[in-house]
Each structure stands twice: as C-alpha cells, then as structure tokens.
Amino acid sequence: MKKIIVTLLAVTAVFTAKTAHAQTTSDLGTWSSVQLVKSFGAPYAMARLEHRSYDHVQATECWFAMAGGGYNFNSWLKGDLSYEYWQIPAAGGITQHKAVLCLTETLKREGLAVALREKYELAYNPDAGAFTNTLRTRLRGQYRAPESRWTPYLMYEFFNSFDTGKWVRSLHYAGTEISLGKGHGLDFFYMFHLYDKGGLTAACHTLGIGYTFVF
C-alpha cells in the first residue's frame, strides 16, 4: 500500500510538470460543501450542497445540489447512484442535470487506506439540448494515526471525455479530514486544478472546506 501512495505522488508530479509549461491563466478559487449521509446498514442515502468561487474568489463559478443513494456490497466495495442539479454562472448562467454512477474500492491496513473510485457522469444541458459523457478516475491515499482525529490525505482525479476521447481536467489534492465527534467531520484541502481552455491548459489554485454529517 505504501507503493500505491508513492505511485500517487509520482503520477501527480509527472502530470503537473508535463502541463505546467502550457498554462494560459492562473486563478484562485474556493470550494465549500455540506454533505449528509444516512446509513441503513448496507444501504445508505446521501445529499450534498456545494458552492465554488473563482476569479480570485470574487465571483461564483457554479453551485450544485445532489441527492442519491448507495449500497455497501462488502467491506471494500460500494456503489451509488445520484442526481445533481447545477447552475453555472461562469458559463453564462447555464443549467445542467447530471446522472452519476460511482463504484469505489477501498483497501485498508492499520491506519492506512487507499481508495480507487470510478465515476461516470451523464450531463444534460437543456438550453443546448446536448448530452455529455465523462469518466472520472480518482485515486486517494490517507492515513490516520492511532488516537488521532486528523486523517491527512493525497488525492488525484482525472477526467476523460467519452464524446471526444480527450482529457478534460485533473485535480491534485493535499488535505486532511478532522473528526469532530460521532458522525461529524470537517475536510480542509488545497487543490491544484488543471483544465482544458481552448486547446491549452489553464490552472486554478483552490482552497476547500467541507462539513459531513453521517447518522
């Protein structure tokens, strides 16, 4: 599992170095979210509200609301299906509806956990009458020391378009989760966001905070 963490670091470093020379812009934004998860044993329900800013934290890039449910098939595999409603002022105020399917595999040993998530998104833009299909692959490694409320992590996520077969964006995270007590937790992170902008690669530095309540 330590080799997986090293691989995660290496992949992030190589991809960042490869695209850094092609950056056209650099921005600062924030991602803020609240998420609720209700467990029914193996099944669970979930809801999320998230706001994202950009333009050096002066404007709203987008916000979305999500609702869905999932199932824990065993100790290492779970899947979920959800609906997301998006408003995107940064793209002219367009609306998007998304159907999202996720499968997550997690391996744990002592305080170390490594998770691989495959996420398929079918997005519909009613203004344009167009559908887009995206596959998101995310690798996450995290560690919690005994008796610690802190769980630092590294994470890398890659977006690929099924419609064009091309890279769309990649997210490079370093952060930590903090347990606030039974069911309550905070997530603080820094993210380096690389994305396609007219055939060139643009960059955004993002600061994030999230609150999760599991009950």
RAPEWO-V945936 format. One record per backbone hydrogen bond with DSSP energy under -1.0 kcal/mol. CO is the residue of the C=O (numbers start at 0). NH is the residue of the N-H. Records with the same first field share a line. If there is no record, write none. Layout:
CO=NH ; NH
//
This chain:
0=4
1=5
2=6
3=7
4=8
5=9
6=10
7=11
8=12
9=13
10=14
11=15
12=16
13=17
14=18
15=19
18=21
19=22
21=200
24=202
26=204
27=56
28=206
29=52
30=208
31=50
32=210
33=48
34=212
35=46
36=214
37=44
41=71
42=39
43=69
44=37
45=67
46=35
47=65
48=33
49=63
50=31
51=60 ; 61
53=57 ; 58
58=53
60=89
61=51
62=86
63=49
64=84
65=47
66=82
67=45
68=80
69=43
70=78
75=105
76=72 ; 73
77=103
78=70
79=101
80=68
81=99
82=66
83=97
84=64
85=95
86=62
87=90 ; 92 ; 93
88=91
93=87
95=85
96=123
97=83
98=121
99=81
100=119
101=79
102=117
103=77
104=115
106=113
108=111
110=143
111=108
112=141
113=106
114=139
115=104
116=137
117=102
118=135
119=100
120=133
121=98
122=131
123=96
124=128 ; 129
129=124
131=122
132=161
133=120
134=159
135=118
136=157
137=116
138=155
139=114
140=153
141=112
144=147
148=178
150=176
151=142
152=174
153=140
154=172
155=138
156=170
157=136
158=167
159=134
160=164
165=160
167=195
168=158
169=193
170=156
171=191
172=154
173=189
174=152
175=187
176=150
177=185
180=183
182=213
183=179
184=211
185=177
186=209
187=175
188=207
189=173
190=205
191=171
192=203
193=169
194=201
196=199
199=196
200=23
201=194
202=26
203=192
204=28
205=190
206=30
207=188
208=32
209=186
210=34
211=184
212=36
//
